[in-house]
Amino acid sequence: MVPNGWSLVKLGDVLTLGSGDTKPTDLQKEFSDDSPFPVYGGNNIMGYSSQKNSSDSVILIGRVGEYCGVTRYIDKACWITDNALYTKSVSSDIDKEYLVSKLKKFDLSRLRNKGGQPLVSQKPIYAVKLPMPPLPEQRKIAQILSTWDRGIATTEKLIETSKQQKKALMQQLLTGKKRLRSSPKDGAETGKAFEGEWEEVKLKSCVQFLNGQRKPIKQEERANIQGSYPYYGATGIIDYVNDYIFDDEIILLGEDGENILSRVLPHVFVVRGKVWVNNHAHVLKANKNADTDFLCMYLESLDYRKYNSGSAQPKINKAVCEKIPVRLPTLIEQQKIASVLTTADKEIEVLETKLTHFKQEKKALMQQLLTGKRRVHVE
């Protein structure tokens, strides 16, 4: 049903599409004064170039590959590769930013070919019919959604900045290059920086290995014992079961898997409470000379490629793991460092929660505005 005052528009009647060109010969990974123009592939920016083949605002549509159908609005000079389609012309009755939101909601990836290399061609896109409001209403809706986009983009930048600041702080604090100051609750002289050399020990001297208690459960068996207790593997929770092995504060360090090399997921993490752990994670219990959170953060900061003892499958065996060198300050300083870094983590979590809220609110608003269920006032 077309909302009152809207009209059903066939895309082929209001726009023409073209395909980009082959990649520029001077494609660079990073932005620079010599290569200021972003190069767009089927998904997003794939590099930068000194050349451009588009200077107008355009709608970009992924043409080939996993991300074919992905749609975005580009309002600056760039180079568009032949892995993308772009709008060569758009009717003056259509607002480009509004149309991008409309196409995202429609999801052009549903038009991809069946079988073979994923591909979206111009013909099925031209055949799509969409209910469109008058131009003033399109612009008003686009303006509202753009406000949310700016809020989302700003929050994403804040998250990235906070993560980089935390990373720099970790590099300073976990190596002793920066020493924190004590406070009355530390039982030391207030305002005085921690002093003294850090002790270097082997991991086995500051933890107990509880690997003998862990137990794997096959997926088909877990299906019969579903419950509320987390079932952990090398990189986190992979299921929930109706029983537990550990009820303690422990550190899990991935024993095997590609994440040892790629580190796309946390490799070391603290677990508290009732949990089940399989045989793909070393289970460590901190001794009295080590703070659990500090030790986890320290271990997570290490590069495990040099401890990899696997050939076909990356692996860190127990013998190697026990000998990992750990530098420990006093327990009080460990706790202080962990507290500072935990505060930084919480600040990032607050921003990530805010970002999720913004995205959910925008999605709900798009559903209302782009379908005409909620109308905007146009002066």
N, C-alpha and C positions, 0 to 999 in steps of 0.2 A: 504494500500500500504506500502510495506517494503522499507525503504530508501536504497539507493545504498550502498552496503558493509555490511548491516545489515542482520541478519537472524531471522526467526521466531522460537522462542524457546518455547517448552512446559515445564512448570514448573516441572512437574513430572519427566522430563528427567535430570534436573540439580540440584534438591534438594530433600532431604527427611525430613519429619517433624515428630516431636514427641510431646507428651503432657507432661506438667510438673507434679509435685507431689502435694500431699496435703500440706496444709500450715504447716510450721515448728512449732514444739511444743513451741518454745521460741519466737514467734513473738512479737516484740515490736513496739510501735508507732514511737519512735524517734531513730535516729542514735546514737550510742555510741561506745566506744572502745570495749566493750564486744559484741555488735551486729552491726558489720560494714557492713554486706552484705544486699543490698536492696532485698526486696521480691516483685516480680512482679506478679500482677493479670492480669485480662483481659484488664485493661486500663492502669494502671501505677503502681508506687510504692505504696504498701499498708502497708509497715512497714519494719522492719529490723530484722535480725537474726544473730546468731553466726554461722549458718550453711549455706552451699552453695551447689547447685547441678549443677552449670554450671560455668566453668572457662574460656571458650572460647568466642570469639565474635560470637553473634548469632543474627538472625532476629526473633523478637518476634511478634506474631500475636494473638490478642484477640480472644479467642475461644468461649466464652459463655457470654451472658448478653448484655446489651445495647451497649457496646463498642466492640462487636465482629467484627473482621475485621480490627481493629486499628493496625497499623504496626509501629514498631520502631526498631532501631539498638541498641544493647547492647554490649558494648565492655569491660565489667569488670565482675569480679566474682559476682554471685548473686544466688538467689533462685527463680526458676520459678514454679508457682503453676499450678494446673491442669485446671485453667481457661484460660490458654494460650497455644498456640502451639509455637514451636521454631524449628529452623533449626538444625537438627542433623548432616547434611552434606550438603555442597554446592559445586558444580563443580568448579574446578580450572579455568574454563573459565568464571566464573562469579564473579564480584566484589560485595561483600555483601552490601556495602554502596550505590552503584549504584542501586542494586536490591531493596533496601528499598524505595528509591525515586520512582522507577518504580511502585512498589506495592501501594505506597500511591496515586500516580496519577491514577492507575487503580481502587483503592478503593475496597478492598476485602469484605467490608460490603455488597456489592451487591450480594454476594454468600450466604448470610445467609438463613437459612431454612424458609419456609413459615408457619406461625402459631406457637403457643406454645412459649417456651423459645427461644429467639434468639440464634442461634448457627451457627458457621462456621466449617465445617469438612474438613479433609484433601483431600478427593476425588475431590470435585469441584475445590479446589486450584490446585491440580496436573493437572487438565484438562485445566487450563488457558494457552493461548499462547500469548507471548509478543515479539514484534520486539526488538532485542538486537544488539547493536553495538559490534565490536571486543573489547577484554579486555582492550587494551590501551586507547580506546576512553571512555569506561565505567569509568576507573579510573580518566581520565581527567575531565569528567563531574561530578563525585562524588567529586572531589577536589574543583571544582568551587562552587558546591552547599554547600559543607561543610564550605566554607568561609562565605557564607551568613548565614548559621546556627550559626556560631560563633558570627557574628555580631548581630543576633537576640537574642541569649542567653545572650550576654554581655549587650544588651539594656534592656532585661527583668530583669536582676540582678540589673542594675542601677535604674530601676523603683521601684523594691521591696525595695532596700536600701533607696531610696528617700522617699517612703511611710512610712517606719519605722522611718526615721529621722523626718519626719513631725509629725508622731504620738507622738513621744517623745517630740517634740517641743510644740505640743498642750497641752500635759499633764503638761508641765512646765509653759507655758504662760497663759493657761485658768484657772489655779488654783492660780496664783500669786506667785508660787514658784520661778519663774524667772521673774525679772522685766527688761524691756527694758530701753534703754537710749533715752532721748528726742533729738530733733533736732530743728534748728531755726524755721522751718515751724510749729512746734508744739506749738509755743508761750511760750516755757519754756527755762530754762537755758540749753544751748547746752552741750551735753555729760553727763548730770546728770541723774541718774536713777530715774524713777518714784517712788514716795513714797506714803505713806498713806494707811490706811486700805480699803479694798474693802467693799462695802455695800451689804448686803444680803437682797434681796427683793423677793416678789412673782412675778411670771411671769405677772400676770394681772396688776401690777403696772408699768411695762415698755413697755407694748404693748396694742393696741386695738384689740379686737377680732372682725373680720369682717365676722364671720360665717353666719350671717343672709343674706348676699348677694350671697352666693354660691348657685349653682343650678345644680342638676344632670340631665343628658340627657341619655336616654336609647340608647343602641348601635344601634338598628334598626332606631331610630330617628336621630342619628348622621349621619347615612349613607345618609340621605337626606339633610344634611346641611354641607357637607364637605367644608373646607376652609383653610385659612392660619394661624388662631389663635390657639395656643396650648390649648388643653383641658387636665387639670391636675387632677390626682387622688392622692392616698396616697403616691405613691413612684415616681411620675414624670409624664411625658407626656404619655398619652395613646391614644390620637387621635388629629385631627385638625378639627376645625369647622369654620363657616363663621361669627361668632360674638364673642364678648368678654364681660366679666362682669367687670374685673378690668383693670385699666391702671395706674399702680403704682409700687412702690417698696415694695414687701410684702414677708413675710416668710410663707412657707407652712410646717406644721408639721402633719405627718400621723396620722389620727384619729383611724384607725382600720386596721386589716390585720396581717398576719403572720410575716411581717417584723418588727413589734414591738418587737418580740422575737428573730428572726433570724438575723436581721440587715445585710442581704446580699446586700441590696440596701440602698442608702442614705435615712434617715428618715426625715431629716429637710433640706430644701433648699430654697435659695433666688430666687424669680421670679421678673423680671422687664419687664414692658411694658404691652401690651394688651394680656390678657389671660382669659380663662374660667376655673373655678375650681368647681369640684363636691363636694358632701358632705362627702367625705372620707378623707379630709385634713382640719385641722384647718387653718384658714387664719389670720395671725398676721401682724399688722402694728406697727413698732417700734415707741415708743414715743421719745421725744427730749432727754431724758436721756440715750438712748441706741442707739448704732450703729448697723445698720441692719446686716452687715456682721459679726461683733463680736458676736452678739446675736445668729445668725444662727449657727456659729461654736461652741459656748458654748452649745447650745441646742443639736446639733448633737453629742457632746461628751458624753452626758448622757446615762445612762442605763435605758431604759424605762420599763423593766420588773417589777420594783417595782411600776410603775404607771398604770399597766394593770388592768382595772376594768371589763374586759370581762371574760366570762367563756368558752363557746364553741368557740367564736371568740374573739381573742385579741382586746382590745379597750382601748383608752384613752379618757374618756369623758371630756367635757369642764370644769366641776367643778374641776376635778382632775388636768387638764392641767393648769388652772388659778393659782393653788397653788404650782406649781413646783418652788422650790427655785432657784434663780439666783443670782450669785455674780458679782457685777459690779464695776470695777474701774472707774476713771474719764472718761469722754467721749473721751478726747484726748488720753488716754492710750488705751482705747478700739479700737480706730481707728488705733493706731500704731500696736497693736497686730494683728488686722485684715489685715493690710497691709503686715506684715511679713508672715503670714500664706497664704495670697493670692499669694504672690511671690513664696512660696514653691509649691502651687498648679499649678501655671503657668509653673514652671520648670518640674513638673511631666507631664503636658499636652504636653510640647515640646517633652519629651522622648516618650510618648505614640504615638504622631504623627509620630515620627521617626520610631518607631517599626512598625506601620501600613504600612509605606512606604516600610520598609525592607521586610515585609511579602508579600506585593503586587508585589514588584520587583522580589522576589524569585519565586513567583507563576508564573509570566509571563516568567521568565527564564526557569523554569521547563517545561512549555508548549512548549518552543522552543527546548530545549536541549533533552528532553526525547522522543520527537517525530521525531527527526532528521531534523526538519525544519531549525534548525541552527546547523551547524557542528563546532566542535572544532578542532583546529590544534594539532596534536599529533606528537611530534618529534621522 
